[in-house]
Amino acid sequence: MHIKSNSSNGKIEGMNSKLRGFTKRAFGFKTLKNLKITIFIALGKLNLTPA
């Protein structure tokens, strides 16, 4: 891919690695919804500071 488009897949691989870590710890979540919320908070770059 790098030769044709002169880009790297490093960002995607990094995110994939983080997602695999979440799914390995997923045994602690009671529902898939809770896992999804955790992923969105960690990877979504949400600003959670009070207004």
Order of alpha helices (4+ residues) and beta strands (2+ residues): alpha-alpha-alpha
